Amino acid sequence: MTVQPARRYLPDLALALLVLLVGVLEVAARRYGAPTLLEVVTRGRGLTGWDSRFDVLGLGDLLRALGFGVSVTGLFLAVAAAAACALARHHGGAALAVVWLSGAVQLVLGGDIVVAQLSIVYVTFALACWGGPAVLVASAVSVPVGALFVSTHALDKMGVGPDFLPWRDAWSDLVQSYLLAAPMVMLILGVPWLVGLAMRATRRARVSQQARLEAEAEAARSDEIAALRAQQARLAHDVHDVVGHSLAVILAQAESAQFLDPAEQDRIRDTLANIAATSRQSLSDVRTVLAGADEPSDATAGVRTELNDLVEGVRSSGNAVELSVAGQPRPLPPELQVVAYRTLQEMLTNALKHGRRGEPVEVEQRWGAELHLRVANPVVGAPAHGDGPGLGQLGMARRVESVGGRLAFGKDIVDGEERYVAQAWLPVRAARTP
């Protein structure tokens, strides 16, 4: 047993030692002819000569029967009462067993009730307050049953049926005596048990409230962590989309510049200028994305979202793009416009990275109940996109699904040429007018 758990038992051990000391002192005092506690109390209050009102009720004989006279079992009963006090708070079942064992011994041997047994008041309280469910039920049953046994023992000590009762029938005497003794003992045992039960309910309510508050705090922390992780994931996807797209465009421009005639200085300067412009725009987009991470509510502010501007940007960098638009384009809510822009951006990035150099990229926009985006590009031999989705495709899928859309990737063959096709369907909701 460690030091900390041992301290939990110190109050119980102190009470047990006090009860044992009282019991030992009573046994020692009675050996030298000391009066019982009842004799001292009744003499001090002038109750040795009670009037007929109390005598008719038999209260004098009853209290003398409960007068804690010393018997050969006195020391055993004191030790048992002390043990019950020591065990009641942490080992209620053992304490209840000790109480019933000592009571059985007392009934069999006819021992007098000792002062130490008054500690049963604390034991009944402790069993109701700290005992487990089984102990609580057992103690609830033990209170009335114990009251019956204590009353029986007290009536046996008083001889049952005093001479001054008006009824001479033995059964009537027994009933009258039980009607007096049983309620008194029931009150002595029942009140502390009910007090313990009330304290138990109060403690359980307090523990339940504390657990609820801790659960709410933990849920709030979990929600905060989830929000931070979602923001980090969104930031990573945005940076990936911006940087990946810009690098793909720059790479295509740089590779095309390798094949220019050194004499074509104007085209070389134009290509370098496009690379510089693309780099500046990429840096601006990254700064905008990072600024939006500090203020999530304004995360879409300042971000380029026009689909046609995206296509024109790729064209201006020297890449061939064939754009077709069907239906009537319409303004979209900011969050949906950003998703459409990032999705088309990732599709174009993949087409530029993995498509055949010099071949045009086909871009289709179909406006209807949904916005259908389709990007197709010829592949070189086996598709370089790979069999499984990459980081960009996974991020794109999460974006599209977050607004209720869907993605599809596949291949088709047109005029004997294999092409890689990426498609997205986004729900169209009109933007709110201020």
MIKEGU-366580 format. One record per residue (C-alpha): residue in three letters; x, y, z; residue number from 0. Coordinates in pm, whole numbers, plus 50000, padded with zeros to 5 digits. Example, Ala and Ser with C-alpha at 12.3 -4.5 7.8 and 13.67 -1.06 7.14 Angstrom:
% MIKEGU-366580
> residu	u	v	w	num
> Ala	51230	49550	50780	0
> Ser	51367	49894	50714	1
END
This chain:
% MIKEGU-366580
> residu	u	v	w	num
> Met	50000	50000	50000	0
> Thr	50152	50334	49898	1
> Val	50153	50641	50119	2
> Gln	49878	50823	49932	3
> Pro	49616	50542	49944	4
> Ala	49704	50478	50309	5
> Arg	49603	50832	50397	6
> Arg	49251	50759	50276	7
> Tyr	49206	50521	50567	8
> Leu	49337	50750	50842	9
> Pro	48997	50904	50934	10
> Asp	48838	50556	50944	11
> Leu	49118	50416	51161	12
> Ala	49094	50715	51396	13
> Leu	48719	50662	51440	14
> Ala	48770	50288	51489	15
> Leu	49030	50349	51762	16
> Leu	48794	50591	51935	17
> Val	48509	50338	51931	18
> Leu	48740	50063	52057	19
> Leu	48866	50288	52337	20
> Val	48510	50363	52449	21
> Gly	48428	49993	52449	22
> Val	48737	49896	52648	23
> Leu	48678	50172	52902	24
> Glu	48318	50058	52951	25
> Val	48421	49698	53007	26
> Ala	48691	49804	53255	27
> Ala	48461	50042	53441	28
> Arg	48185	49788	53481	29
> Arg	48428	49539	53628	30
> Tyr	48482	49778	53917	31
> Gly	48111	49834	53972	32
> Ala	48063	50151	53772	33
> Pro	47700	50221	53679	34
> Thr	47577	50181	53326	35
> Leu	47527	50480	53104	36
> Leu	47151	50447	53141	37
> Glu	47177	50449	53519	38
> Val	47385	50766	53508	39
> Val	47145	50936	53267	40
> Thr	46826	50838	53446	41
> Arg	46968	50938	53785	42
> Gly	47084	51271	53648	43
> Arg	46744	51350	53499	44
> Gly	46535	51215	53787	45
> Leu	46392	50931	53582	46
> Thr	46424	50665	53851	47
> Gly	46080	50751	53975	48
> Trp	45888	50799	53652	49
> Asp	45520	50876	53671	50
> Ser	45251	50639	53553	51
> Arg	45233	50799	53210	52
> Phe	45576	50661	53119	53
> Asp	45526	50341	53316	54
> Val	45213	50256	53121	55
> Leu	45414	50275	52800	56
> Gly	45685	50054	52948	57
> Leu	45952	50311	52850	58
> Gly	46146	50274	53174	59
> Asp	46192	49899	53135	60
> Leu	46277	49944	52768	61
> Leu	46557	50192	52838	62
> Arg	46690	49969	53111	63
> Ala	46695	49685	52862	64
> Leu	46900	49915	52637	65
> Gly	47120	50012	52933	66
> Phe	47443	49876	52788	67
> Gly	47513	49633	53069	68
> Val	47846	49454	53050	69
> Ser	47850	49087	52943	70
> Val	48119	48836	52858	71
> Thr	48078	48940	52497	72
> Gly	48130	49313	52567	73
> Leu	48488	49329	52448	74
> Phe	48406	49128	52134	75
> Leu	48120	49362	52050	76
> Ala	48344	49666	52096	77
> Val	48608	49521	51866	78
> Ala	48341	49433	51608	79
> Ala	48196	49786	51619	80
> Ala	48543	49935	51572	81
> Ala	48611	49704	51277	82
> Ala	48280	49798	51114	83
> Cys	48367	50169	51143	84
> Ala	48709	50111	50988	85
> Leu	48561	49920	50692	86
> Ala	48235	50107	50631	87
> Arg	48361	50375	50392	88
> His	48584	50169	50162	89
> His	48467	49809	50216	90
> Gly	48097	49836	50283	91
> Gly	48019	49468	50224	92
> Ala	48275	49357	50483	93
> Ala	48147	49616	50732	94
> Leu	47790	49494	50689	95
> Ala	47901	49134	50739	96
> Val	48083	49230	51062	97
> Val	47771	49405	51193	98
> Trp	47549	49103	51126	99
> Leu	47807	48861	51270	100
> Ser	47838	49058	51592	101
> Gly	47460	49089	51616	102
> Ala	47417	48714	51571	103
> Val	47676	48642	51843	104
> Gln	47504	48891	52070	105
> Leu	47163	48729	52021	106
> Val	47293	48375	52070	107
> Leu	47495	48456	52384	108
> Gly	47246	48704	52521	109
> Gly	47504	48978	52558	110
> Asp	47415	49329	52667	111
> Ile	47430	49617	52422	112
> Val	47750	49816	52472	113
> Val	47813	50186	52420	114
> Ala	48049	50117	52126	115
> Gln	47758	49976	51929	116
> Leu	47615	50326	51895	117
> Ser	47863	50354	51609	118
> Ile	47610	50160	51401	119
> Val	47461	50503	51331	120
> Tyr	47777	50599	51142	121
> Val	47799	50260	50970	122
> Thr	47446	50284	50827	123
> Phe	47523	50636	50706	124
> Ala	47850	50527	50542	125
> Leu	47694	50226	50368	126
> Ala	47425	50443	50208	127
> Cys	47669	50722	50117	128
> Trp	47972	50530	49984	129
> Gly	47867	50168	49936	130
> Gly	47832	50005	49595	131
> Pro	47492	49921	49443	132
> Ala	47479	49577	49608	133
> Val	47583	49720	49946	134
> Leu	47324	49995	49914	135
> Val	47045	49745	49856	136
> Ala	47170	49514	50132	137
> Ser	47191	49801	50380	138
> Ala	46841	49919	50286	139
> Val	46708	49572	50367	140
> Ser	46922	49547	50680	141
> Val	46778	49861	50838	142
> Pro	46422	49729	50899	143
> Val	46540	49371	50957	144
> Gly	46806	49493	51200	145
> Ala	46550	49707	51377	146
> Leu	46334	49394	51426	147
> Phe	46624	49197	51572	148
> Val	46737	49480	51801	149
> Ser	46380	49527	51923	150
> Thr	46351	49155	51989	151
> His	46674	49156	52187	152
> Ala	46570	49462	52387	153
> Leu	46228	49315	52465	154
> Asp	46393	48992	52573	155
> Lys	46608	49191	52816	156
> Met	46304	49374	52958	157
> Gly	46098	49056	53000	158
> Val	45808	49171	52775	159
> Gly	45471	49244	52936	160
> Pro	45513	49466	53243	161
> Asp	45266	49415	53531	162
> Phe	45108	49758	53502	163
> Leu	44980	49705	53144	164
> Pro	44598	49685	53140	165
> Trp	44605	49384	52909	166
> Arg	44707	49056	53067	167
> Asp	44715	48863	52743	168
> Ala	45073	48778	52646	169
> Trp	45012	48849	52276	170
> Ser	44879	49194	52355	171
> Asp	45186	49263	52570	172
> Leu	45417	49160	52287	173
> Val	45236	49375	52031	174
> Gln	45236	49678	52258	175
> Ser	45605	49639	52330	176
> Tyr	45697	49603	51963	177
> Leu	45490	49909	51874	178
> Leu	45707	50104	52116	179
> Ala	46052	49954	52051	180
> Ala	46050	49896	51673	181
> Pro	45977	50260	51567	182
> Met	46246	50389	51802	183
> Val	46514	50156	51665	184
> Met	46393	50211	51308	185
> Leu	46432	50585	51361	186
> Ile	46782	50546	51502	187
> Leu	46895	50333	51206	188
> Gly	46684	50482	50927	189
> Val	46756	50852	50964	190
> Pro	47135	50825	50916	191
> Trp	47079	50585	50625	192
> Leu	46852	50841	50454	193
> Val	47103	51119	50520	194
> Gly	47375	50905	50361	195
> Leu	47151	50833	50063	196
> Ala	47088	51206	50012	197
> Met	47462	51281	50024	198
> Arg	47524	50997	49779	199
> Ala	47277	51147	49531	200
> Thr	47434	51492	49572	201
> Arg	47783	51354	49513	202
> Arg	47676	51158	49206	203
> Ala	47506	51467	49062	204
> Arg	47822	51669	49120	205
> Val	48039	51400	48957	206
> Ser	47799	51375	48663	207
> Gln	47808	51751	48612	208
> Gln	48187	51752	48627	209
> Ala	48205	51470	48374	210
> Arg	47967	51658	48145	211
> Leu	48175	51974	48168	212
> Glu	48494	51780	48094	213
> Ala	48327	51608	47798	214
> Glu	48213	51943	47661	215
> Ala	48562	52087	47702	216
> Glu	48714	51785	47530	217
> Ala	48462	51813	47246	218
> Ala	48547	52181	47207	219
> Arg	48918	52098	47194	220
> Ser	48852	51825	46938	221
> Asp	48648	52063	46723	222
> Glu	48923	52323	46743	223
> Ile	49189	52068	46645	224
> Ala	48970	51943	46358	225
> Ala	48918	52300	46236	226
> Leu	49292	52368	46250	227
> Arg	49369	52049	46062	228
> Ala	49107	52131	45800	229
> Gln	49255	52477	45761	230
> Gln	49605	52330	45726	231
> Ala	49482	52081	45465	232
> Arg	49305	52356	45273	233
> Leu	49618	52571	45285	234
> Ala	49834	52282	45163	235
> His	49597	52213	44875	236
> Asp	49579	52580	44779	237
> Val	49957	52617	44780	238
> His	49991	52293	44584	239
> Asp	49743	52413	44323	240
> Val	49904	52755	44283	241
> Val	50266	52645	44284	242
> Gly	50204	52327	44086	243
> His	50018	52510	43812	244
> Ser	50275	52788	43790	245
> Leu	50566	52548	43779	246
> Ala	50397	52345	43506	247
> Val	50346	52657	43297	248
> Ile	50702	52778	43359	249
> Leu	50840	52434	43276	250
> Ala	50649	52426	42947	251
> Gln	50774	52774	42856	252
> Ala	51131	52692	42950	253
> Glu	51128	52369	42747	254
> Ser	50982	52548	42444	255
> Ala	51253	52813	42467	256
> Gln	51518	52546	42419	257
> Phe	51402	52493	42065	258
> Leu	51400	52859	41964	259
> Asp	51655	52985	41712	260
> Pro	51912	53202	41888	261
> Ala	51846	53460	41623	262
> Glu	51483	53491	41737	263
> Gln	51567	53731	42016	264
> Asp	51219	53879	42028	265
> Arg	51054	53539	42090	266
> Ile	51318	53450	42349	267
> Arg	51251	53778	42530	268
> Asp	50877	53716	42514	269
> Thr	50921	53368	42659	270
> Leu	51139	53496	42942	271
> Ala	50890	53776	43005	272
> Asn	50608	53519	43025	273
> Ile	50811	53312	43271	274
> Ala	50873	53620	43486	275
> Ala	50504	53722	43472	276
> Thr	50391	53372	43561	277
> Ser	50636	53365	43853	278
> Arg	50517	53703	43982	279
> Gln	50155	53600	43955	280
> Ser	50229	53272	44134	281
> Leu	50405	53457	44415	282
> Ser	50109	53693	44446	283
> Asp	49865	53402	44458	284
> Val	50069	53227	44727	285
> Arg	50075	53542	44938	286
> Thr	49699	53577	44896	287
> Val	49646	53217	45004	288
> Leu	49870	53261	45310	289
> Ala	49695	53584	45402	290
> Gly	49361	53403	45382	291
> Ala	49492	53141	45626	292
> Asp	49511	53410	45897	293
> Glu	49151	53517	45833	294
> Pro	48952	53211	45719	295
> Ser	48636	53414	45671	296
> Asp	48815	53613	45396	297
> Ala	48998	53314	45252	298
> Thr	48851	53366	44903	299
> Ala	48907	53740	44892	300
> Gly	49158	53848	44631	301
> Val	49196	53503	44477	302
> Arg	49167	53481	44101	303
> Thr	48853	53285	44025	304
> Glu	48762	53360	43663	305
> Leu	48781	53038	43462	306
> Asn	48844	53218	43132	307
> Asp	49128	53419	43290	308
> Leu	49289	53090	43387	309
> Val	49269	52961	43032	310
> Glu	49401	53288	42890	311
> Gly	49691	53276	43133	312
> Val	49793	52936	43002	313
> Arg	49759	53056	42643	314
> Ser	49965	53368	42706	315
> Ser	50248	53151	42833	316
> Gly	50276	52992	42492	317
> Asn	50064	52681	42540	318
> Ala	49788	52590	42297	319
> Val	49444	52565	42460	320
> Glu	49119	52499	42275	321
> Leu	48829	52638	42479	322
> Ser	48461	52566	42415	323
> Val	48178	52704	42625	324
> Ala	47821	52571	42608	325
> Gly	47526	52721	42788	326
> Gln	47500	53054	42966	327
> Pro	47779	53123	43219	328
> Arg	47651	53273	43541	329
> Pro	47801	53417	43861	330
> Leu	47871	53159	44131	331
> Pro	47897	53197	44508	332
> Pro	48259	53276	44610	333
> Glu	48328	52936	44771	334
> Leu	48191	52749	44466	335
> Gln	48377	52978	44226	336
> Val	48705	52904	44406	337
> Val	48643	52529	44387	338
> Ala	48570	52550	44014	339
> Tyr	48881	52761	43957	340
> Arg	49112	52531	44159	341
> Thr	48967	52222	43993	342
> Leu	49022	52354	43640	343
> Gln	49367	52477	43745	344
> Glu	49468	52129	43864	345
> Met	49329	51970	43546	346
> Leu	49533	52208	43329	347
> Thr	49841	52150	43542	348
> Asn	49818	51774	43491	349
> Ala	49761	51820	43118	350
> Leu	50068	52043	43081	351
> Lys	50286	51815	43292	352
> His	50187	51483	43142	353
> Gly	50051	51570	42798	354
> Arg	50229	51557	42464	355
> Arg	50438	51869	42400	356
> Gly	50308	52097	42129	357
> Glu	49961	51941	42123	358
> Pro	49666	52160	42223	359
> Val	49479	52098	42547	360
> Glu	49101	52078	42508	361
> Val	48895	52261	42769	362
> Glu	48515	52244	42779	363
> Gln	48271	52433	42999	364
> Arg	47907	52324	42994	365
> Trp	47664	52534	43195	366
> Gly	47331	52386	43294	367
> Ala	47191	52246	43615	368
> Glu	47557	52163	43681	369
> Leu	47883	52314	43568	370
> His	48062	52044	43367	371
> Leu	48436	52096	43329	372
> Arg	48627	51870	43090	373
> Val	48998	51875	43009	374
> Ala	49151	51634	42755	375
> Asn	49506	51602	42630	376
> Pro	49694	51351	42413	377
> Val	49924	51120	42606	378
> Val	50269	50999	42511	379
> Gly	50265	50618	42497	380
> Ala	50144	50482	42830	381
> Pro	49963	50751	43023	382
> Ala	50204	50932	43246	383
> His	49929	51014	43491	384
> Gly	49974	50676	43657	385
> Asp	49719	50421	43758	386
> Gly	49642	50573	44097	387
> Pro	49546	50924	44204	388
> Gly	49821	51163	44302	389
> Leu	49825	51432	44568	390
> Gly	49669	51686	44333	391
> Gln	49388	51455	44233	392
> Leu	49314	51364	44592	393
> Gly	49298	51730	44689	394
> Met	49084	51805	44387	395
> Ala	48846	51523	44480	396
> Arg	48810	51654	44834	397
> Arg	48739	52003	44705	398
> Val	48473	51889	44462	399
> Glu	48304	51655	44711	400
> Ser	48295	51932	44973	401
> Val	48045	52124	44756	402
> Gly	47845	51820	44648	403
> Gly	48017	51761	44314	404
> Arg	48193	51463	44160	405
> Leu	48505	51381	43958	406
> Ala	48592	51131	43687	407
> Phe	48923	51037	43523	408
> Gly	48967	50812	43224	409
> Lys	49087	50765	42868	410
> Asp	48926	50779	42528	411
> Ile	49048	50734	42172	412
> Val	48977	50992	41903	413
> Asp	49099	50931	41548	414
> Gly	49321	50653	41674	415
> Glu	49485	50881	41929	416
> Glu	49468	50804	42300	417
> Arg	49378	51095	42524	418
> Tyr	49355	51140	42897	419
> Val	49030	51298	43011	420
> Ala	48952	51463	43346	421
> Gln	48596	51574	43420	422
> Ala	48420	51747	43708	423
> Trp	48053	51821	43772	424
> Leu	47978	52101	44018	425
> Pro	47634	52208	44139	426
> Val	47535	52552	44018	427
> Arg	47392	52787	44278	428
> Ala	47337	53149	44193	429
> Ala	47549	53399	44381	430
> Arg	47363	53611	44633	431
> Thr	47303	53966	44524	432
> Pro	47378	54232	44785	433
END
